[in-house]
């Protein structure tokens, strides 16, 4: 249940401040630091000396304008993203960012006489001009032999430009950024670009003015698309693969995922069913969707397989064969294209197809339409209980769970068994060697990863956050990306066990999570729900 390797470079997305919150570049005067005028009611000795001709008496029009930064020691209002330009670090207010994307091996040509322009990139159908800040700041620029690095996109959904960088390093919380009281020369190019200065861990870092480059003539990418200030609604899907075909089912339509089990081809084998599988004392027909929908000619023959249980309300669930459970995807309606009717003999059970920029097409299934398919439904009725009845002395101790509330949860191990609400899970990514090394050393904050949409995601060890020790040799560690307080964070877990509908045994009290139990289990195991907002997470 692990996604392909993450992009390998950190990135930052406007979701850090809520999509649409990024500031569109406007006129330079809108963001220029305030000029500090002399108080006419208070004449200093220096001014007296100037009047006496003992100091420089040039008029203000003859002298460069002097401006001052925010008072030293004051705290910034928003977090800062630290960007490595190669020869220096700069900071960018996260509200001025749109996202960060991996840089291509070679930028596309872009004809412009504006200073610093080195090319352009295509970002979701929008051409974005790209500038190299280095030479404008008196620093070396990007060289042909340098690693591609990243492109930092500044602006919002309608107006944007990009700058080249070696990497996006980290997000620094506002409380850890101390703006400095510095008198600056407003006419100097470097002071116009880096109009403010902050102190981060005793390191002085200039803050990029997002309006300075457009004021110098750097062109802006402008989109004519209708602007919606709110984030487009997303829906979470489980990505699984059957006979080489990638399918997605809405998480809301899934009852559970079943671990790999033996297939008995001597029973329930007919049409799309490859035989029977048994899980928790229940035998079900294992359905091969790829073959049934005419997308594979495989004749089956597998001896073992895992499965996804399709929820059907009052009717019995359907077991869909899943050779690999790959990931959880968070998709908007705009990312799902129309399903070509010639690709399946039953196109009515599809909502569409999702094709990532780099990757294979994924077919988005309609869970309700599948559940109502008459052929598939007939196999649901064949589900039956198997095995011996429990001993008489155990029957009286059995708790009736039929009246209790249930919910879908992602079951993981992070030092201990725990559960994560599926509603907050956005995706699952693999663990890079850099993150794995920090995790193996017992660190809580593991650095940052990049999501598929270019967001920079602070990542933490869930075991360490819960006060436990991670497994010394975890079989399949993975990073579960969840949304907490409208920001994404990554939680590294030792192992992902299952996606399963669980019975709520006890509701949450104060900071403790709900206690869940599988609907049917031999060991009556209990799983505590991790409350993301109660985790003590610090990026230090």
Number of C-alpha atoms within 10 A of each C-alpha: 21 20 18 13 10 16 16 14 21 26 29 28 28 26 22 23 19 16 20 21 20 25 20 21 23 15 12 17 11 9 14 16 19 12 13 12 8 10 8 7 6 8 10 12 9 11 15 12 13 14 12 10 10 11 12 10 14 9 7 9 7 8 12 12 15 17 20 18 19 19 12 14 13 14 17 17 11 16 20 24 24 22 22 19 23 17 12 15 19 20 26 23 24 25 25 25 29 32 25 28 28 21 19 14 11 11 15 14 13 15 10 14 10 14 15 20 21 19 18 22 22 12 10 8 8 15 18 24 26 28 25 21 23 19 13 16 17 10 13 15 18 21 8 9 6 10 13 19 23 25 26 29 24 30 27 25 24 16 20 28 27 28 22 26 29 24 23 27 19 22 23 19 17 16 13 15 24 21 24 21 17 16 16 19 17 19 13 12 15 18 21 23 22 19 24 24 23 27 16 19 9 9 9 16 21 23 22 22 22 25 24 24 23 17 16 15 14 21 20 21 19 15 15 9 8 8 11 10 11 10 11 11 10 14 14 21 23 24 23 24 18 21 19 13 18 19 24 27 23 20 23 17 19 22 24 23 22 23 15 16 15 15 20 19 19 9 15 21 15 12 14 21 24 24 24 23 26 20 16 14 16 14 21 27 30 30 27 24 23 22 20 18 15 12 17 16 10 11 10 14 10 12 12 14 19 20 25 26 23 24 21 19 11 6 11 19 22 28 30 26 26 28 19 19 23 20 21 26 22 16 16 13 13 10 14 17 14 12 17 11 12 8 11 18 12 14 15 15 19 22 20 21 19 22 13 12 9 6 9 11 14 19 21 24 20 17 21 15 13 19 22 13 13 10 13 21 17 12 22 20 14 14 20 13 13 12 10 7 10 9 8 8 8 9 10 8 8 10 7 7 15 9 7 12 12 18 15 22 26 22 23 23 21 26 21 18 18 23 29 22 16 19 16 15 22 23 22 24 26 21 22 15 10 12 21 15 13 16 24 16 11 16 18 24 23 24 22 25 29 24 25 16 13 22 23 31 25 23 24 26 29 29 25 21 18 16 12 14 17 23 17 12 9 15 10 14 21 24 27 26 23 22 16 15 9 11 16 21 24 31 23 31 27 24 20 21 18 17 26 23 23 25 22 22 17 14 11 13 8 6 11 13 20 17 19 25 21 22 16 16 11 8 8 11 11 17 24 21 22 19 16 18 11 12 12 11 19 12 15 8
